[in-house]
Amino acid sequence: MEKLDPKEVIKGFEELTKNAGVVQEEILKKILEENCEAEYLQETALNGRTDAESFKECIPLATHSDLEPYIQRIIDGDSSPILTGKSIPTISLSSGTTQGKRKFVPFNDQLFDNIVQLSNTSFAYRNREFPVQNGKALVFIYSSRQFKTEGGLLAGTLTTNVYCHPKYSGLMKGMQTQSSSPDEVIFGPDFHQSLYCHLLCGLLHYNEVQFVSSTFAHSLVQAFQTFELIWEGLCSDIRDGILSERVTDPCIRAAMSKLLKPNPKLADMIYKKCSSLSEWYGLIPELFPNAKYVYGIMTGSMEPYVKQLRRYAGWLPLVCADYGSSEGFVGVNVNPRSPPETATFAVLPNIGYFEFIPLNEDMNGGFEPKPVGLTEVKVGEEYEIIITTFGGLYRYRLGDAVKVMGFYNATPELKFLCRQNLMLSINVDKNTEKDLQLAVEEASKLLEAEKVDLIDFTSHVDVSKDPGHYVIFWELSGDADENVLNECCNCLDQSFADAGYVSSRTMGTIGPLELRILRRGTFHKLLLHSLSMGTTLNQYKTPRCVGLATSQCYNCV
Ligand code: AMP
């Protein structure tokens, strides 16, 4: 098995990024040549041309709904060249992010290669800063099984498709740090059992664990919140060498029995460490003394979990994972020492063709601003990102807003700003996920004196009565004073700074904001519901806008 040479990977990335402009032109040419037979391209006036100018002139910007009829035919088993020259073998299910509607997108060998490249680049830069020698990684990963669509195509989440790819074991698995959990745990049918065993496997290999990771900060926090509740049970399994009966899956039990031997010394050590911690601060480095960092996506909608994660990580650095989506990958974190608040992603110029629509630009005469190329973006400006991929998406609006923070050689380094879709809107007000996040951040500062943490939050637009109003739902770690909660409610109302909201509130065309406090465990139930609908924990993001629920409410004054 070929070993990854980080120096070679970094050298390759340096070359690519120095020539980002030329590489982009070549990639567009390659994508258009390979797929010139595709119906989607044939329907346009492109006529086999592969230059950027003709491409932009002939191919319209597209949203997912524009492509849905094409993708549906692929799912139904039509193997003619629809979006790509070669037929699509696999479908990925995206999380659908904020509003919960899952999307189907094509997945093929080239997208797999893109992910391998991105992941190896990221690993090389991380390893340069935080060298990891052999050892293992405690990775909270939950992969479901692939299934077949009615048309006979394989389908699964992106993670599942990557894990199940025939080249996966030979490539990625051989090159990077191995998970401390066996495949039976990763592919387990029930996430509670997998999580339990991930924790157990990590503890059994406590001295070898070099870093702790998961796709999202949310699942890391969730794993250690669970640890707080079950650590004594884990200790007794280790002491007796007998796996808890809560793990019922026979494959997982068989795999775990090979690892678990009675080890009272280890159980005592873990017990002592856990009993001495104050509020679980520094739990991760206490349990895994050789861990160098904690790794996962901590930007965008994961920012609200960073505070809780820092408590568990103690003095270990939090390293942000890369930026991509089921549709296609975008950028890699080449500055692993940057904290989540300032993390950026350098675009990999050979994994797709990228365009950027300037945001905040005057809509000169009502026309949409013209997209610019990868090397034409300006530092300090904000853009909507457009991708053209080897998976048959052409000028596809990913729906994300990014800000250019600088350049790595000739490729931009992007800060992820937010999903662009509007979430809270009643009349002229427009508030995005980011606006909600900022308002919640501001108001939750008032909880600090109460020594209560905000566990999670979501929102709803209530237009059942006129005027409509925003409802914000909070789950807290303990009880807070009523007056403080009323203050939080007022603060939320005043923190939505967009002019539409402010003027509508003044004129009374939007009613007073309502803060509802949810029962403990509500967000966990929401997660379980989402898992029961087929999402995997790797993909799960708390929906930031939902339907109604019953809860205790505070109205702002
Ligand atoms: P999915 O639809 O499940 O493939 O999720 C893809 C979306 O997750 C992207 O379009 C982004 O909105 C978000 N995302 C992915 N990576 C990051 C990141 N590193 N930071 C912030 N948001 C991200």
Residues whose N, C-alpha, C, O or C-beta is under 5 A from the ligand:
A	BS01	AMP	S94 S95 G96 T97 I297 T299 G300 S301 A321 D322 Y323 G324 S325 S326 L398 D400 F416 R419 Q539
